[in-house]
């Protein structure tokens, strides 16, 4: 008992020390991975709505009764729509049975929700309705979730056997609204960050991954790429002491080198962003590698630093891909800084990203010339619930790569919250965090 108490007190002390250490760390000097999104590119994020299907009268009546019970926040009426052993999804998991659903529904506030069915199937006494859930309380209805109802016939009518709701991302990411320099500056001020790299999202126009992308003739596509890059530069120019614009493009397109050269001559553009995953680059295809070399060579000639999301969509990913980049691509750009986005991964530090980071660390340790100008950003790679051993390995790789090569970025997320997550979840020392926070790379300025 005494040993357990001592361990508990030690853990409390460790947590207190860590919190104090985090408070002592200054805000980052720079946000090395931020984006601005024009109205034109924001529309590419909007998922085109699926067409609705008409439901049989009895099924439609049940769905509309669910809507009325939801709007009135009548817990009894809501629970009465379910079978005795019905299932209902909650953010914390499933609840089973009418009594449990009644208890959960008492916490619901009134909500004016409308179900738009996209698919309906029925067989004997079982039916399934799959659709979108819209918030109809405002003048412009917007989808807030995906829903699936499983219904069972009981005593000539229908009851809900299970209800699954999967919430969509926050509406700001799918609303088609622009994200401008004014909004980014507000975020930077809130996070007490002085400067940011503004990475254009022009590469979206050439990507097959964007849900709202139009299939444009290549001439129109390139016109939109140019316009997006110019817009990002014009937005950054509103805050010339704080925002540094980087253009972007799909590196496999026929216009790629031309646009790099145009960006190099643009007085408001000071770097290049490449996204290999979004652009469908395959590092194991000779043709893709040859084109990527041409793009990096052009960037080097134009003295444009490159921020590259190098992890491709294809699997497996890891050491082999890093060795390919080091051997085949980076030697084409020996005179410019190269920033490896997301610490060589994407959206969370996992086993594959750790293998890639370890390969970079090994290359740095053996003084591979291709690593001379490399930096790595900590952008959206740690989060609550992530395995502690991965966070420990991330800290180890940061030390192996060199803390002075590591910078902070937020992507399209809130930079204040993102930096707080870095401090909270990566087990580094206060001194190490301070180095990351104060690192000013040669390209965190408007000079080129």
C-alpha positions as CSV (number, residue, x, y, z in Angstrom):
1,X,0.0,0.0,0.0
2,X,2.8,2.4,0.9
3,X,4.6,1.6,-2.4
4,X,1.4,2.2,-4.4
5,X,0.9,5.6,-2.6
6,X,4.5,6.6,-3.3
7,X,4.1,5.7,-7.0
8,X,0.9,7.7,-7.2
9,X,2.6,10.7,-5.6
10,X,5.5,10.4,-7.9
11,X,3.2,10.4,-10.9
12,X,1.4,13.4,-9.6
13,X,4.7,15.2,-9.2
14,X,5.8,14.2,-12.7
15,X,2.5,15.6,-14.1
16,X,2.9,18.8,-12.2
17,X,6.5,19.2,-13.3
18,X,5.5,18.6,-16.9
19,X,2.7,21.2,-16.7
20,X,5.1,23.8,-15.2
21,X,7.6,23.0,-17.9
22,X,5.1,23.5,-20.7
23,X,4.1,26.8,-19.2
24,X,7.7,27.9,-19.3
25,X,8.1,27.2,-23.1
26,X,7.7,30.2,-25.3
27,X,5.2,30.3,-28.2
28,X,6.7,29.2,-31.5
29,X,8.4,31.9,-33.5
30,X,6.9,30.5,-36.7
31,X,4.0,28.4,-37.9
32,X,5.8,26.5,-40.7
33,X,2.8,24.7,-42.1
34,X,-0.3,26.9,-42.5
35,X,-2.8,27.3,-45.4
36,X,-5.1,29.8,-46.9
37,X,-8.1,28.7,-48.9
38,X,-9.9,30.8,-51.5
39,X,-13.6,30.6,-52.3
40,X,-12.7,28.7,-55.5
41,X,-10.6,26.1,-53.8
42,X,-12.9,25.8,-50.8
43,X,-15.7,24.6,-53.1
44,X,-13.5,21.5,-53.8
45,X,-14.0,20.5,-50.2
46,X,-17.8,20.4,-50.5
47,X,-19.1,16.8,-51.0
48,X,-21.8,16.9,-53.7
49,X,-25.1,15.7,-52.1
50,X,-26.3,12.3,-53.1
51,X,-29.8,12.2,-54.6
52,X,-32.7,11.3,-52.3
53,X,-34.9,8.2,-52.6
54,X,-38.5,8.0,-51.9
55,X,-39.4,5.7,-48.9
56,X,-42.5,3.5,-48.6
57,X,-45.3,5.3,-46.8
58,X,-45.0,3.3,-43.5
59,X,-41.3,3.6,-43.4
60,X,-41.4,7.3,-44.2
61,X,-43.9,7.8,-41.4
62,X,-41.6,6.2,-38.9
63,X,-38.7,8.4,-39.9
64,X,-40.8,11.6,-39.7
65,X,-41.9,10.5,-36.2
66,X,-38.3,10.2,-35.2
67,X,-37.8,13.8,-36.5
68,X,-40.7,15.1,-34.5
69,X,-39.6,13.5,-31.3
70,X,-36.1,14.9,-31.8
71,X,-37.4,18.4,-32.5
72,X,-39.6,18.3,-29.4
73,X,-37.0,16.7,-27.2
74,X,-39.7,14.3,-25.9
75,X,-37.6,11.5,-24.4
76,X,-40.6,9.2,-23.9
77,X,-41.8,9.6,-27.4
78,X,-38.3,9.1,-28.7
79,X,-37.7,5.9,-26.7
80,X,-41.1,4.5,-27.7
81,X,-39.9,4.4,-31.4
82,X,-37.4,1.7,-30.5
83,X,-37.8,-2.1,-30.0
84,X,-37.4,-3.4,-26.4
85,X,-33.8,-4.4,-27.1
86,X,-33.1,-1.5,-29.6
87,X,-29.6,-0.2,-30.0
88,X,-28.7,3.5,-30.2
89,X,-25.2,4.9,-30.9
90,X,-23.8,7.6,-28.6
91,X,-20.4,9.5,-28.7
92,X,-19.3,7.2,-25.9
93,X,-20.6,4.0,-27.4
94,X,-23.8,2.0,-27.8
95,X,-26.8,1.9,-25.4
96,X,-29.2,-1.0,-25.5
97,X,-32.8,-1.3,-24.6
98,X,-35.7,1.1,-24.4
99,X,-35.1,2.1,-20.8
100,X,-31.4,2.9,-21.5
101,X,-32.4,4.9,-24.6
102,X,-35.1,6.8,-22.6
103,X,-32.4,7.7,-20.0
104,X,-30.0,8.9,-22.7
105,X,-32.7,10.8,-24.5
106,X,-33.5,12.9,-21.4
107,X,-30.2,14.6,-22.0
108,X,-31.1,15.6,-25.5
109,X,-32.0,19.2,-26.3
110,X,-34.5,20.0,-29.0
111,X,-33.0,19.8,-32.5
112,X,-34.7,20.4,-35.8
113,X,-33.2,17.6,-37.9
114,X,-34.2,16.2,-41.2
115,X,-33.4,12.8,-42.6
116,X,-32.7,12.6,-46.3
117,X,-32.7,9.0,-47.4
118,X,-30.2,7.8,-50.0
119,X,-30.8,4.1,-49.9
120,X,-33.5,1.8,-48.8
121,X,-33.6,-2.0,-48.5
122,X,-36.4,-4.2,-47.1
123,X,-36.8,-8.0,-46.8
124,X,-39.7,-9.6,-44.9
125,X,-39.9,-7.8,-41.5
126,X,-36.5,-6.0,-41.6
127,X,-35.7,-2.7,-43.4
128,X,-32.7,-0.4,-43.6
129,X,-32.6,3.3,-44.3
130,X,-29.3,5.0,-45.0
131,X,-29.0,8.7,-45.4
132,X,-27.8,12.1,-44.4
133,X,-28.9,14.1,-41.4
134,X,-29.4,17.8,-42.0
135,X,-29.8,20.7,-39.5
136,X,-32.9,22.4,-40.7
137,X,-33.0,25.0,-38.0
138,X,-31.2,27.7,-40.0
139,X,-32.1,29.4,-43.3
140,X,-29.6,27.2,-45.1
141,X,-29.9,23.5,-44.2
142,X,-26.5,21.7,-43.9
143,X,-25.6,18.1,-43.4
144,X,-24.2,17.3,-40.0
145,X,-24.1,13.5,-39.9
146,X,-24.6,10.2,-41.7
147,X,-27.3,8.0,-40.3
148,X,-28.4,4.4,-40.7
149,X,-31.8,3.1,-39.3
150,X,-32.5,-0.6,-39.0
151,X,-36.2,-1.2,-38.6
152,X,-38.3,-4.2,-37.6
153,X,-41.9,-4.8,-38.2
154,X,-43.9,-5.1,-34.9
155,X,-47.7,-5.6,-34.7
156,X,-48.3,-4.2,-38.1
157,X,-46.0,-1.2,-37.7
158,X,-42.3,-0.5,-37.7
159,X,-39.9,0.2,-34.8
160,X,-36.3,1.1,-34.7
161,X,-34.0,-1.9,-34.0
162,X,-30.8,0.1,-34.3
163,X,-29.8,3.7,-35.0
164,X,-26.3,4.7,-36.0
165,X,-25.2,8.3,-36.3
166,X,-21.7,9.2,-37.6
167,X,-21.0,12.9,-37.3
168,X,-19.3,14.7,-40.1
169,X,-16.3,17.0,-39.7
170,X,-16.9,20.5,-38.4
171,X,-19.0,22.5,-40.9
172,X,-16.2,25.0,-41.5
173,X,-14.2,22.4,-43.4
174,X,-17.1,21.5,-45.7
175,X,-19.0,24.7,-46.1
176,X,-17.2,26.0,-49.1
177,X,-16.1,29.2,-47.2
178,X,-12.7,30.8,-47.8
179,X,-10.1,31.0,-45.1
180,X,-8.3,34.3,-45.5
181,X,-5.2,36.1,-44.2
182,X,-7.3,38.0,-41.7
183,X,-8.5,34.8,-40.1
184,X,-5.0,33.3,-40.1
185,X,-3.6,36.4,-38.4
186,X,-6.3,36.1,-35.7
187,X,-5.2,32.5,-35.1
188,X,-1.5,33.5,-35.0
189,X,-2.2,36.3,-32.5
190,X,-4.2,33.9,-30.3
191,X,-1.3,31.5,-30.3
192,X,1.3,34.3,-30.0
193,X,3.1,33.2,-33.1
194,X,4.9,35.9,-35.0
195,X,5.1,34.5,-38.6
196,X,3.7,31.8,-40.8
197,X,4.4,30.0,-44.1
198,X,1.3,30.3,-46.2
199,X,1.2,27.2,-48.3
200,X,-1.1,27.5,-51.3
201,X,-3.6,24.7,-51.9
202,X,-3.5,25.1,-55.7
203,X,-2.5,21.4,-56.0
204,X,-6.1,20.6,-55.1
205,X,-7.2,21.5,-58.6
206,X,-5.2,18.7,-60.1
207,X,-6.1,16.1,-57.5
208,X,-8.6,13.2,-58.0
209,X,-9.0,13.1,-54.2
210,X,-11.0,16.3,-53.8
211,X,-14.7,15.5,-53.4
212,X,-15.9,18.5,-55.2
213,X,-13.2,18.6,-58.0
214,X,-14.5,19.2,-61.5
215,X,-13.1,17.4,-64.4
216,X,-11.6,20.3,-66.3
217,X,-9.7,20.5,-69.5
218,X,-6.0,20.9,-68.6
219,X,-5.9,24.5,-69.7
220,X,-8.7,25.5,-67.3
221,X,-7.0,23.5,-64.6
222,X,-3.8,25.3,-64.9
223,X,-5.6,28.6,-65.0
224,X,-7.1,27.8,-61.7
225,X,-3.8,26.7,-60.2
226,X,-2.2,30.0,-61.3
227,X,-5.1,32.0,-59.8
228,X,-5.0,30.1,-56.5
229,X,-1.2,30.7,-56.2
230,X,-1.6,34.4,-57.0
231,X,-4.5,34.7,-54.5
232,X,-2.4,33.2,-51.7
233,X,0.4,35.6,-52.6
234,X,-1.9,38.6,-52.6
235,X,-3.4,37.6,-49.2
236,X,0.1,37.2,-47.7
237,X,1.1,40.6,-49.0
238,X,-1.5,42.2,-46.7
239,X,0.8,41.2,-43.8
240,X,4.3,41.3,-45.3
241,X,6.1,41.1,-42.0
242,X,4.2,38.1,-40.8
243,X,3.1,35.9,-43.8
244,X,5.4,34.2,-46.3
245,X,3.6,32.8,-49.4
246,X,4.6,29.5,-51.0
247,X,2.9,28.4,-54.2
248,X,1.9,24.8,-54.9
249,X,1.1,22.5,-57.8
250,X,0.6,18.9,-58.8
251,X,4.1,17.8,-59.7
252,X,3.1,15.2,-62.3
253,X,1.2,17.6,-64.4
254,X,2.5,18.9,-67.7
255,X,2.4,22.5,-66.5
256,X,4.4,21.7,-63.2
257,X,7.8,23.0,-64.2
258,X,6.3,26.0,-66.0
259,X,4.5,27.0,-62.8
260,X,7.6,26.5,-60.7
261,X,9.4,28.9,-63.0
262,X,6.6,31.4,-62.9
263,X,6.5,31.2,-59.1
264,X,10.2,31.8,-59.0
265,X,9.7,35.1,-60.9
266,X,6.7,36.2,-58.8
267,X,7.8,38.9,-56.3
268,X,5.2,37.7,-53.7
269,X,6.1,34.0,-53.8
270,X,9.0,32.7,-51.7
271,X,8.7,28.9,-51.8
272,X,7.0,25.8,-53.1
273,X,4.6,23.2,-51.5
274,X,4.3,19.7,-52.9
275,X,1.9,17.0,-51.7
276,X,2.9,13.6,-53.1
277,X,0.0,11.8,-51.5
278,X,-2.7,14.2,-52.8
279,X,-1.0,14.2,-56.2
280,X,-0.9,10.4,-56.5
281,X,2.9,10.2,-56.9
282,X,4.4,6.7,-56.8
283,X,8.0,6.8,-55.7
284,X,8.5,3.4,-57.2
285,X,7.6,4.4,-60.8
286,X,10.5,5.6,-62.9
287,X,8.4,8.1,-64.8
288,X,7.0,9.7,-61.6
289,X,10.5,9.9,-60.1
290,X,11.9,11.5,-63.3
291,X,9.2,14.2,-63.2
292,X,9.7,14.8,-59.5
293,X,13.4,15.3,-60.2
294,X,12.6,17.9,-62.8
295,X,10.3,19.8,-60.4
296,X,13.0,19.8,-57.6
297,X,15.6,20.9,-60.1
298,X,13.4,23.8,-61.2
299,X,12.8,24.8,-57.6
300,X,16.6,24.8,-57.0
301,X,17.2,26.9,-60.1
302,X,14.6,29.4,-58.9
303,X,15.9,29.3,-55.3
304,X,12.5,28.3,-54.0
305,X,12.6,26.4,-50.6
306,X,10.3,23.3,-50.8
307,X,7.9,22.0,-48.2
308,X,7.1,18.5,-49.2
309,X,4.5,16.1,-47.9
310,X,6.5,13.1,-49.1
311,X,4.5,10.2,-47.7
312,X,2.6,8.8,-50.7
313,X,-0.8,7.0,-50.6
314,X,0.7,3.6,-51.6
315,X,1.7,1.0,-49.1
316,X,4.0,-0.3,-47.7
317,X,5.8,3.0,-46.8
318,X,9.0,3.5,-44.9
319,X,12.7,3.1,-45.3
320,X,12.7,2.3,-49.0
321,X,10.8,5.5,-49.9
322,X,13.1,7.7,-47.8
323,X,16.2,6.1,-49.5
324,X,14.6,6.8,-52.9
325,X,14.0,10.4,-52.0
326,X,17.6,10.8,-50.7
327,X,19.2,9.1,-53.6
328,X,17.0,10.1,-56.6
329,X,15.3,13.4,-55.7
330,X,17.0,15.6,-53.1
331,X,20.4,15.7,-55.0
332,X,18.6,17.8,-57.6
333,X,18.1,20.6,-55.1
334,X,21.4,21.0,-53.2
335,X,21.1,24.7,-52.7
336,X,17.7,25.2,-51.1
337,X,16.1,24.2,-47.8
338,X,13.7,21.2,-47.9
339,X,11.1,20.8,-45.2
340,X,9.7,17.3,-44.7
341,X,6.0,17.8,-43.7
342,X,4.3,15.9,-40.9
343,X,7.7,14.5,-39.8
344,X,7.7,12.3,-42.9
345,X,4.1,11.0,-42.2
346,X,0.6,12.3,-42.2
347,X,-2.2,12.9,-39.7
348,X,-0.6,11.0,-36.8
349,X,2.6,9.3,-35.9
350,X,2.4,5.6,-36.7
351,X,4.8,2.6,-37.3
352,X,5.4,3.4,-41.0
353,X,6.2,7.1,-40.2
354,X,8.5,6.0,-37.4
355,X,10.4,3.7,-39.9
356,X,10.7,6.7,-42.3
357,X,11.9,9.0,-39.6
358,X,14.4,6.5,-38.5
359,X,15.8,6.2,-42.0
360,X,16.2,10.0,-42.2
361,X,17.9,9.9,-38.8
362,X,20.3,7.3,-40.0
363,X,21.1,9.3,-43.1
364,X,21.8,12.4,-41.0
365,X,24.0,10.4,-38.7
366,X,26.1,9.2,-41.6
367,X,26.3,12.8,-43.0
368,X,24.5,12.0,-46.3
369,X,24.9,15.2,-48.4
370,X,21.3,15.1,-49.3
371,X,20.3,15.8,-45.7
372,X,22.4,19.0,-45.4
373,X,19.4,21.4,-45.8
374,X,16.6,19.2,-44.3
375,X,14.1,20.4,-41.8
376,X,11.1,18.5,-40.4
377,X,7.7,19.9,-39.2
378,X,5.6,18.6,-36.3
379,X,2.3,19.1,-37.9
380,X,-0.8,17.2,-36.8
381,X,1.1,14.1,-35.7
382,X,0.2,13.7,-32.0
383,X,-3.3,13.5,-30.3
384,X,-5.1,12.3,-27.3
385,X,-5.4,8.5,-27.1
386,X,-2.3,7.9,-29.2
387,X,-0.1,5.0,-28.1
388,X,2.5,6.2,-25.5
389,X,5.3,4.1,-27.0
390,X,4.9,5.9,-30.4
391,X,5.1,9.2,-28.7
392,X,8.3,8.0,-26.9
393,X,9.7,6.9,-30.3
394,X,8.8,10.2,-31.8
395,X,10.8,12.0,-29.1
396,X,13.7,9.7,-29.8
397,X,13.6,10.4,-33.5
398,X,13.5,14.2,-32.9
399,X,16.7,13.9,-30.9
400,X,18.4,11.7,-33.5
401,X,17.4,14.0,-36.3
402,X,18.4,17.0,-34.2
403,X,16.1,19.3,-32.3
404,X,17.4,22.3,-34.3
405,X,16.1,20.8,-37.5
406,X,12.5,20.5,-36.1
407,X,9.8,23.2,-36.5
408,X,6.1,23.5,-35.7
409,X,3.2,23.7,-38.0
410,X,-0.6,23.6,-37.7
411,X,-2.0,22.8,-41.2
412,X,-5.7,23.9,-41.3
413,X,-6.1,23.3,-37.6
414,X,-6.0,25.8,-34.7
415,X,-2.3,26.6,-34.1
416,X,-2.7,27.3,-30.5
417,X,-4.3,24.0,-29.8
418,X,-1.8,22.2,-32.0
419,X,1.1,23.6,-30.1
420,X,-0.5,22.7,-26.8
421,X,-0.8,19.1,-28.1
422,X,2.9,19.0,-29.0
423,X,3.8,20.1,-25.5
424,X,1.4,17.7,-23.9
425,X,2.1,14.5,-25.9
426,X,5.7,14.6,-27.0
427,X,8.0,13.7,-24.0
428,X,10.8,16.2,-24.6
429,X,12.4,18.5,-22.1
430,X,11.6,22.2,-21.6
431,X,15.0,23.1,-23.2
432,X,14.2,21.0,-26.3
433,X,10.8,22.5,-26.7
434,X,12.3,26.0,-26.4
435,X,14.8,25.2,-29.3
436,X,11.9,24.1,-31.5
437,X,9.9,27.1,-30.6
438,X,12.7,29.6,-31.4
439,X,14.0,28.0,-34.5
440,X,14.1,30.5,-37.4
441,X,15.0,28.8,-40.6
442,X,16.5,30.8,-43.5
443,X,13.1,30.8,-45.2
444,X,11.0,32.2,-42.3
445,X,11.3,35.6,-43.9
446,X,10.4,37.4,-47.1
447,X,14.0,37.4,-48.3
448,X,15.1,35.1,-51.2
